[in-house]
Amino acid sequence: MFQRSAVSAMSSPTGELGKYVNRLGWAVSSEEQRLAALGRIKGYAITEGNIELEKLVTGIEASTSLVFNPEGAIDAAVSASMKVNLAATNRDLLMAYNLTRNSGFSEEDAQRGLSRALFSLMSYDDYKIRDIAIKAGYEASTLTMESNPEEMFNLVNTILARQDEFSEELINMIDLSSENVGKTLVANTAKQMGMVRALQEMYPEIDFSGIGMVGFDDFATNLKLSGIIEKDRHRRC
């Protein structure tokens, strides 16, 4: 019932802040199930010595979405634009990521997880990213979000890990409007859920008792897929 009401509210054409809160509620409502299922899969991978599966699960676990407190969006200073400022360095964000995830990730895994979240929130501006990359000393003249999304992400990850002035320029490209954060939250969560469910189907021998199969009922699924995520948004996640 909660998922149905949340998904219906997420599809509403009005009430931006309300939609954001409902999107957040929908995303976190299944987080415990997703992480529990991933824990079983990782345990199986370790027992079987399946290094590639363990690496894949670690990558899914490291996936996250950056969110902001919706109360900040109604502050008098920013209420007109519904935006908040991201006054944090990559080092600050990485520290917060490690403290909140508490999963023993390597520095490389943590950085890629954080970079993936930041990348998914960046505005579509191939030229600006390429300009920053070129100034930072990389060849990026032909890269685009549309045709080279993973290469573009790897470049962004590399620059963010430098933790210098170019990292700050990339962070400044992030769009923290409640609409963008809300849609990205749904996109990232849906992708993670799909990946977990696929692994559950691929490894039926794993015991998922007490957890169940990750997913939602047909009503919520049909509503979710009816247009709350614009075309091609998955390319950014």
C-alpha positions as a Python dict, from the first residue, in 0.01 Angstrom:
ca = {
    (1, 'M'): (0, 0, 0),
    (2, 'F'): (282, 241, 86),
    (3, 'Q'): (463, 170, -241),
    (4, 'R'): (143, 223, -442),
    (5, 'S'): (64, 558, -281),
    (6, 'A'): (426, 671, -311),
    (7, 'V'): (452, 579, -679),
    (8, 'S'): (121, 751, -756),
    (9, 'A'): (244, 1068, -586),
    (10, 'M'): (574, 1049, -773),
    (11, 'S'): (385, 1065, -1103),
    (12, 'S'): (189, 1374, -1005),
    (13, 'P'): (250, 1677, -1232),
    (14, 'T'): (238, 1917, -937),
    (15, 'G'): (383, 1942, -587),
    (16, 'E'): (758, 1930, -653),
    (17, 'L'): (867, 1902, -290),
    (18, 'G'): (601, 1640, -218),
    (19, 'K'): (715, 1436, -516),
    (20, 'Y'): (1073, 1451, -393),
    (21, 'V'): (976, 1326, -47),
    (22, 'N'): (772, 1041, -196),
    (23, 'R'): (1055, 945, -430),
    (24, 'L'): (1289, 936, -134),
    (25, 'G'): (1044, 723, 63),
    (26, 'W'): (1002, 482, -226),
    (27, 'A'): (1378, 445, -271),
    (28, 'V'): (1458, 375, 93),
    (29, 'S'): (1157, 150, 152),
    (30, 'S'): (1326, -140, -30),
    (31, 'E'): (1688, -65, 62),
    (32, 'E'): (1700, -318, 345),
    (33, 'Q'): (1573, -593, 114),
    (34, 'R'): (1824, -504, -159),
    (35, 'L'): (2120, -500, 80),
    (36, 'A'): (2010, -825, 246),
    (37, 'A'): (1985, -999, -92),
    (38, 'L'): (2326, -866, -194),
    (39, 'G'): (2469, -995, 133),
    (40, 'R'): (2349, -1347, 53),
    (41, 'I'): (2488, -1327, -301),
    (42, 'K'): (2826, -1200, -179),
    (43, 'G'): (2842, -1476, 81),
    (44, 'Y'): (2776, -1731, -191),
    (45, 'A'): (3042, -1576, -417),
    (46, 'I'): (3303, -1590, -139),
    (47, 'T'): (3216, -1951, -54),
    (48, 'E'): (3235, -2057, -419),
    (49, 'G'): (3550, -1855, -486),
    (50, 'N'): (3369, -1661, -760),
    (51, 'I'): (3584, -1348, -767),
    (52, 'E'): (3402, -1183, -1058),
    (53, 'L'): (3063, -1222, -889),
    (54, 'E'): (3203, -1084, -563),
    (55, 'K'): (3343, -784, -750),
    (56, 'L'): (3010, -725, -925),
    (57, 'V'): (2818, -739, -596),
    (58, 'T'): (3065, -499, -433),
    (59, 'G'): (3006, -254, -718),
    (60, 'I'): (2629, -272, -670),
    (61, 'E'): (2668, -226, -294),
    (62, 'A'): (2883, 81, -356),
    (63, 'S'): (2615, 238, -577),
    (64, 'T'): (2440, 519, -401),
    (65, 'S'): (2237, 832, -466),
    (66, 'L'): (2320, 1172, -324),
    (67, 'V'): (2017, 1331, -164),
    (68, 'F'): (1957, 1654, 19),
    (69, 'N'): (1733, 1746, 309),
    (70, 'P'): (1403, 1865, 154),
    (71, 'E'): (1365, 2115, 436),
    (72, 'G'): (1662, 2300, 286),
    (73, 'A'): (1469, 2346, -37),
    (74, 'I'): (1210, 2566, 131),
    (75, 'D'): (1460, 2800, 297),
    (76, 'A'): (1372, 3158, 209),
    (77, 'A'): (1707, 3211, 40),
    (78, 'V'): (1661, 2932, -212),
    (79, 'S'): (1287, 2876, -231),
    (80, 'A'): (1250, 3049, -567),
    (81, 'S'): (1481, 2807, -748),
    (82, 'M'): (1422, 2501, -525),
    (83, 'K'): (1799, 2448, -519),
    (84, 'V'): (2064, 2415, -253),
    (85, 'N'): (2437, 2472, -289),
    (86, 'L'): (2677, 2180, -275),
    (87, 'A'): (2940, 2341, -55),
    (88, 'A'): (3162, 2036, -21),
    (89, 'T'): (3485, 1910, -172),
    (90, 'N'): (3530, 1562, -314),
    (91, 'R'): (3733, 1476, -1),
    (92, 'D'): (3445, 1589, 223),
    (93, 'L'): (3196, 1383, 23),
    (94, 'L'): (3420, 1077, 23),
    (95, 'M'): (3457, 1094, 400),
    (96, 'A'): (3080, 1123, 445),
    (97, 'Y'): (3029, 835, 202),
    (98, 'N'): (3263, 605, 394),
    (99, 'L'): (3105, 695, 728),
    (100, 'T'): (2748, 635, 613),
    (101, 'R'): (2803, 323, 400),
    (102, 'N'): (3012, 141, 662),
    (103, 'S'): (3074, -155, 431),
    (104, 'G'): (3451, -180, 433),
    (105, 'F'): (3496, -66, 74),
    (106, 'S'): (3844, -9, -61),
    (107, 'E'): (3930, 353, -136),
    (108, 'E'): (3898, 279, -509),
    (109, 'D'): (3551, 122, -472),
    (110, 'A'): (3434, 406, -248),
    (111, 'Q'): (3561, 669, -492),
    (112, 'R'): (3393, 502, -790),
    (113, 'G'): (3066, 472, -597),
    (114, 'L'): (3075, 839, -502),
    (115, 'S'): (3180, 944, -853),
    (116, 'R'): (2895, 744, -1004),
    (117, 'A'): (2646, 927, -780),
    (118, 'L'): (2796, 1266, -864),
    (119, 'F'): (2805, 1185, -1235),
    (120, 'S'): (2437, 1090, -1236),
    (121, 'L'): (2349, 1432, -1093),
    (122, 'M'): (2552, 1636, -1340),
    (123, 'S'): (2373, 1841, -1601),
    (124, 'Y'): (2396, 1730, -1963),
    (125, 'D'): (2683, 1949, -2081),
    (126, 'D'): (2934, 1750, -2285),
    (127, 'Y'): (3128, 2061, -2384),
    (128, 'K'): (3180, 2182, -2029),
    (129, 'I'): (3298, 1841, -1905),
    (130, 'R'): (3530, 1810, -2202),
    (131, 'D'): (3668, 2159, -2144),
    (132, 'I'): (3744, 2076, -1780),
    (133, 'A'): (3905, 1746, -1882),
    (134, 'I'): (4122, 1912, -2146),
    (135, 'K'): (4236, 2176, -1897),
    (136, 'A'): (4321, 1892, -1659),
    (137, 'G'): (4543, 1737, -1926),
    (138, 'Y'): (4322, 1463, -2075),
    (139, 'E'): (4219, 1393, -2434),
    (140, 'A'): (3842, 1422, -2439),
    (141, 'S'): (3754, 1612, -2755),
    (142, 'T'): (3528, 1338, -2896),
    (143, 'L'): (3359, 1211, -2581),
    (144, 'T'): (2984, 1260, -2534),
    (145, 'M'): (2732, 1148, -2272),
    (146, 'E'): (2523, 995, -2552),
    (147, 'S'): (2779, 780, -2733),
    (148, 'N'): (3049, 727, -2468),
    (149, 'P'): (2873, 731, -2128),
    (150, 'E'): (3107, 485, -1954),
    (151, 'E'): (3422, 650, -2092),
    (152, 'M'): (3283, 986, -1984),
    (153, 'F'): (3218, 848, -1635),
    (154, 'N'): (3569, 700, -1610),
    (155, 'L'): (3713, 1038, -1701),
    (156, 'V'): (3495, 1216, -1445),
    (157, 'N'): (3594, 960, -1180),
    (158, 'T'): (3964, 1012, -1256),
    (159, 'I'): (3936, 1390, -1227),
    (160, 'L'): (3727, 1379, -909),
    (161, 'A'): (3983, 1148, -747),
    (162, 'R'): (4250, 1415, -805),
    (163, 'Q'): (4079, 1636, -547),
    (164, 'D'): (4205, 1957, -705),
    (165, 'E'): (4058, 2267, -871),
    (166, 'F'): (3931, 2061, -1164),
    (167, 'S'): (3745, 1832, -925),
    (168, 'E'): (3575, 2137, -781),
    (169, 'E'): (3474, 2254, -1129),
    (170, 'L'): (3304, 1920, -1192),
    (171, 'I'): (3125, 1930, -856),
    (172, 'N'): (2996, 2274, -947),
    (173, 'M'): (2819, 2119, -1248),
    (174, 'I'): (2589, 1913, -1025),
    (175, 'D'): (2221, 2006, -1039),
    (176, 'L'): (2071, 1975, -690),
    (177, 'S'): (1722, 2091, -776),
    (178, 'S'): (1468, 1870, -602),
    (179, 'E'): (1332, 1759, -941),
    (180, 'N'): (1671, 1644, -1071),
    (181, 'V'): (1771, 1477, -744),
    (182, 'G'): (1432, 1305, -721),
    (183, 'K'): (1439, 1166, -1075),
    (184, 'T'): (1800, 1055, -1038),
    (185, 'L'): (1714, 884, -711),
    (186, 'V'): (1442, 683, -883),
    (187, 'A'): (1665, 599, -1179),
    (188, 'N'): (1956, 482, -964),
    (189, 'T'): (1732, 281, -732),
    (190, 'A'): (1546, 116, -1019),
    (191, 'K'): (1873, 15, -1186),
    (192, 'Q'): (2012, -127, -862),
    (193, 'M'): (1692, -321, -796),
    (194, 'G'): (1699, -461, -1149),
    (195, 'M'): (2058, -575, -1112),
    (196, 'V'): (1990, -746, -778),
    (197, 'R'): (1680, -919, -915),
    (198, 'A'): (1875, -1038, -1220),
    (199, 'L'): (2139, -1195, -995),
    (200, 'Q'): (1866, -1363, -791),
    (201, 'E'): (1728, -1518, -1110),
    (202, 'M'): (2076, -1620, -1232),
    (203, 'Y'): (2165, -1796, -905),
    (204, 'P'): (1850, -1978, -789),
    (205, 'E'): (2062, -2207, -572),
    (206, 'I'): (2123, -1921, -326),
    (207, 'D'): (1895, -1928, -23),
    (208, 'F'): (1687, -1608, -14),
    (209, 'S'): (1448, -1727, 255),
    (210, 'G'): (1325, -1440, 472),
    (211, 'I'): (1422, -1190, 202),
    (212, 'G'): (1219, -1281, -105),
    (213, 'M'): (1272, -1167, -462),
    (214, 'V'): (1355, -798, -496),
    (215, 'G'): (1088, -603, -680),
    (216, 'F'): (739, -459, -659),
    (217, 'D'): (388, -551, -767),
    (218, 'D'): (259, -503, -1124),
    (219, 'F'): (55, -192, -1038),
    (220, 'A'): (354, -3, -898),
    (221, 'T'): (582, -124, -1175),
    (222, 'N'): (349, -5, -1452),
    (223, 'L'): (313, 335, -1287),
    (224, 'K'): (687, 367, -1236),
    (225, 'L'): (755, 296, -1601),
    (226, 'S'): (484, 530, -1729),
    (227, 'G'): (702, 840, -1761),
    (228, 'I'): (852, 960, -1433),
    (229, 'I'): (1200, 907, -1579),
    (230, 'E'): (1265, 1082, -1908),
    (231, 'K'): (1401, 899, -2211),
    (232, 'D'): (1769, 798, -2200),
    (233, 'R'): (1814, 896, -1834),
    (234, 'H'): (1951, 546, -1769),
    (235, 'R'): (2259, 643, -1969),
    (236, 'R'): (2370, 863, -1680),
    (237, 'C'): (2340, 606, -1405),
}
